Amino acid sequence: MTAVNARTDARRTTVYIRETPVAYTEAGKGETCVLLLHGLGGTSDDWRSVMRELARRHRVVALDLPGYGDSGPIPGTSPAAVADFVWAFADVLGISRAAIMGHSEGGSVAVNMALQRPDRATRLVLVSAAGLGRLINPIFMVLGATPVGALVPRLAKLPVGPEALVAALALFGSPRPWRVPKPWFTKMRQAASSTGVLVHAVVTLRQGVSARGQENLVLDSLPQLPQPVLVAWGTHDAVLPVSQAWGAVRRLRQGRLALVPCAGHLLPIEAPDRLVAAVAPFLAEVALVTEGAASTEQSAGTGASST
């Protein structure tokens, strides 16, 4: 089933990947495809404003990752398992190569995708990405390493439980939660009202965070990435420290850093315009490379036919 938003030309579609329903939104056209991966507990709607701007020049695809939004769960919840599944999704959509942009947990998935298929990942944008160091807000260590985390899904059944969860996420995620758009609160309240979504999020969190901090680290694998990588971070991130951005860039072969002042962990949601301002020139380079390669091939073809 496909739904079209006439105002933004965004198309909402559901496909089946390995018998699992996957909902995604697609907009724009262009030689470059940008694949957007949301964070833990989020949905593709987290990229709404970013997608609208990037779709002016690129084909942009944002999916609900397995277990979130309108997508079904898959047996594995590790970033590597999700990365493999997203590549299968890309195959069904005919996406041979893509620039991959991941936020938080989606950033860890993006790195795993690039490690699995470096020939298909043209560029990476890691936005407040998970897995780039042990440090994480102690609250998430408590949720991941103690029985407290198992209590979270029960909050969905309380009269104001979903509202409390979303309010806490906004307070942790942004230094200025009043800047977070109202549609995000509505969407997240719906997610927080679903026991299934909360259970999936807690299971994923408990597999990725222990008493030591973050697990499933990809930091030591960053030197293996051959493609250009932009690391974007809010300077006031209260979930993952901004120091991890510096550490990541130092390990990358072609790493670049974009810091967004006075922004927190919910960077794509609270400051999409400033995020796009940093990302758009980086992605535009892919289009220039693609156009240059096409021009070279065309010239070579013309030369061959004239001899």
URLINWO-V870686 format. One record per pair of residues at least 6 apart in sequence whose ideal C-beta (glycine too) atoms are under 8 Angstrom apart, sorted by the first residue. I is the first residue (numbers start at 1). GAP is how many residues later the second one is. Records with the same first field share a line. If there is no record, write none. Layout:
I = GAP + GAP
This chain:
1 = 12 + 13
2 = 9 + 10 + 11
3 = 8 + 9 + 10
4 = 6 + 7 + 8
5 = 6 + 7
8 = 19 + 44 + 47
9 = 18 + 19 + 46
10 = 15 + 16 + 17 + 41 + 42 + 45
11 = 14 + 15 + 16
12 = 11 + 12 + 13
13 = 10 + 11 + 12 + 13
14 = 7 + 8 + 9 + 10 + 56
15 = 6 + 7 + 9 + 74 + 77 + 78
16 = 6
17 = 68 + 71 + 72 + 75
18 = 56 + 67 + 70
20 = 46 + 51 + 52 + 53 + 54 + 65
21 = 49 + 50 + 51
22 = 41 + 42 + 44 + 49 + 50 + 67
23 = 21 + 40 + 41 + 46 + 47 + 48
24 = 20 + 37 + 38 + 39 + 40 + 65 + 69
25 = 19 + 20 + 26 + 36 + 37 + 38
26 = 33 + 34 + 35 + 36
27 = 24 + 25 + 28 + 32 + 33
28 = 26 + 27 + 28 + 29 + 30 + 31 + 32
29 = 30
30 = 27 + 28 + 29 + 257
31 = 256 + 259 + 260 + 263
32 = 25 + 26 + 27 + 66 + 67 + 90 + 251 + 254 + 255 + 258
33 = 25 + 26 + 27 + 28 + 62 + 64 + 65 + 66
34 = 20 + 24 + 25 + 26 + 27 + 64 + 65 + 66 + 67 + 249
35 = 26 + 27 + 28 + 51 + 55 + 60 + 63 + 64 + 65 + 66
36 = 8 + 11 + 14 + 15 + 24 + 25 + 26 + 27 + 65 + 66 + 70
37 = 26 + 28 + 49 + 63 + 64 + 65 + 66 + 69 + 70 + 72 + 73
38 = 6 + 8 + 9 + 24 + 26 + 27 + 30 + 65 + 66 + 68
39 = 7 + 64 + 65 + 66 + 67 + 68 + 89 + 91
40 = 64 + 65 + 90 + 161 + 164 + 165
41 = 27 + 128 + 147 + 150 + 156 + 157 + 160
42 = 26 + 61 + 62 + 64 + 146 + 149
43 = 21 + 25 + 26 + 27 + 144 + 148
44 = 18 + 19 + 20 + 25
45 = 24 + 138 + 139 + 142
46 = 57 + 138 + 222 + 223
47 = 15 + 56 + 221
48 = 135
49 = 132 + 219 + 220 + 223 + 224 + 227
50 = 218 + 222 + 225 + 226 + 229
51 = 9 + 11
53 = 219 + 220 + 223 + 227
54 = 6 + 222 + 225 + 226 + 229
57 = 223 + 226 + 227 + 230
58 = 41 + 225 + 229
61 = 32 + 34 + 37
63 = 8 + 23 + 26
64 = 6 + 7
65 = 6 + 17 + 21 + 41 + 44
66 = 6 + 7 + 8 + 11 + 16 + 19
67 = 6 + 7 + 10 + 129 + 130 + 133 + 134 + 137
68 = 123 + 129 + 132 + 133
69 = 122
73 = 123 + 127
74 = 7 + 8 + 11
75 = 6
76 = 6 + 9
77 = 123 + 126 + 127 + 130
78 = 129 + 130 + 138
79 = 26 + 29 + 30 + 32 + 33 + 51 + 52 + 129 + 137 + 139
80 = 32 + 36 + 136
82 = 27 + 30
83 = 26 + 27 + 29 + 30 + 32 + 33
84 = 32
86 = 23 + 27
87 = 26 + 29 + 30 + 33
90 = 6 + 8 + 30
96 = 24
97 = 22 + 23 + 24 + 25
98 = 22 + 23 + 24
99 = 22 + 23 + 24 + 25 + 26 + 184 + 187
100 = 10 + 13 + 14 + 21 + 23 + 24 + 25
101 = 9 + 23 + 24 + 26 + 178
102 = 6 + 7 + 8 + 9 + 22 + 23 + 24 + 25 + 27
103 = 24 + 25 + 26 + 164 + 165
104 = 23 + 24 + 25 + 26 + 135 + 136 + 161
105 = 25 + 99 + 103
106 = 21 + 23
107 = 19 + 20 + 21 + 22 + 23 + 24 + 25
108 = 21 + 22 + 23 + 100 + 108 + 110
110 = 11 + 14 + 15 + 16 + 19
111 = 13 + 15 + 18 + 20 + 107 + 110 + 111 + 114
112 = 106
113 = 8
114 = 7 + 10 + 111 + 113
115 = 103 + 106 + 109 + 110
118 = 106 + 107 + 108 + 109
121 = 106
122 = 105 + 164
123 = 104 + 105 + 106 + 107 + 159 + 160 + 162 + 163
124 = 101 + 103 + 104 + 105 + 106
125 = 104 + 105 + 107 + 154 + 157 + 158
126 = 6 + 103 + 104 + 105 + 106 + 122
127 = 105 + 106 + 140 + 141 + 148
128 = 104 + 105 + 106 + 109 + 111 + 112 + 137 + 139
129 = 102 + 111 + 119
130 = 78 + 84 + 86 + 110
131 = 77 + 83 + 85 + 86 + 87 + 88
132 = 85 + 86 + 87 + 108 + 112 + 113 + 115 + 116
133 = 80 + 81 + 84 + 86 + 107 + 108 + 110 + 111 + 114
134 = 78 + 79 + 80 + 83
135 = 78 + 79 + 105 + 106 + 108 + 109
136 = 73 + 77 + 78 + 103 + 104
137 = 35 + 101 + 102 + 103
139 = 33
140 = 65 + 69 + 99
141 = 68 + 69 + 70 + 72
142 = 6 + 7
143 = 6 + 9 + 59 + 62 + 63 + 66
144 = 61 + 62 + 64 + 65 + 66
145 = 61 + 64 + 65 + 66
149 = 53 + 56 + 57
150 = 52
152 = 13 + 46 + 49 + 50
153 = 42 + 45 + 46 + 49
154 = 7
155 = 6 + 7 + 9 + 10 + 37 + 43
156 = 6 + 9 + 36 + 37 + 38 + 39 + 42
157 = 38
158 = 6
161 = 31
162 = 27 + 30 + 31
163 = 26 + 29
165 = 27 + 33
166 = 19 + 22 + 23 + 26
169 = 19
170 = 7 + 10 + 15 + 96
171 = 6
172 = 66 + 67 + 92 + 93
173 = 7 + 65 + 66 + 91 + 92 + 93 + 96 + 97
174 = 6 + 89 + 90 + 91 + 92 + 95 + 96
175 = 61 + 63 + 87 + 88 + 89
176 = 86 + 88 + 94
177 = 93
179 = 91 + 92
180 = 86 + 89 + 90
181 = 88
184 = 85
191 = 6 + 7
192 = 6
207 = 8 + 9
208 = 6 + 7 + 8
209 = 6
219 = 28 + 29 + 32
220 = 31
222 = 7 + 26 + 29 + 30 + 33
223 = 28 + 29 + 30
225 = 27 + 28
226 = 27 + 28
227 = 27
228 = 26 + 27 + 28 + 54 + 57
229 = 19 + 23 + 25 + 26 + 27
230 = 25 + 26 + 27 + 28 + 48 + 49 + 52
231 = 14 + 17 + 18 + 21 + 24 + 25 + 26 + 27
232 = 13 + 26 + 27 + 28 + 35 + 43 + 46 + 47
233 = 9 + 11 + 12 + 24 + 25 + 26 + 27 + 34
234 = 8 + 25 + 26 + 28 + 29 + 30 + 31 + 33 + 36 + 37
235 = 7 + 24 + 25 + 26 + 27 + 28
236 = 26 + 27 + 28
237 = 26 + 27 + 28 + 30
238 = 26 + 27
239 = 25 + 26
240 = 25
242 = 17
245 = 12 + 14
246 = 11
248 = 7
249 = 6 + 7 + 8
256 = 26
258 = 20 + 21
260 = 7 + 11 + 14 + 15 + 18
263 = 7 + 8 + 11
264 = 6
267 = 8
268 = 7
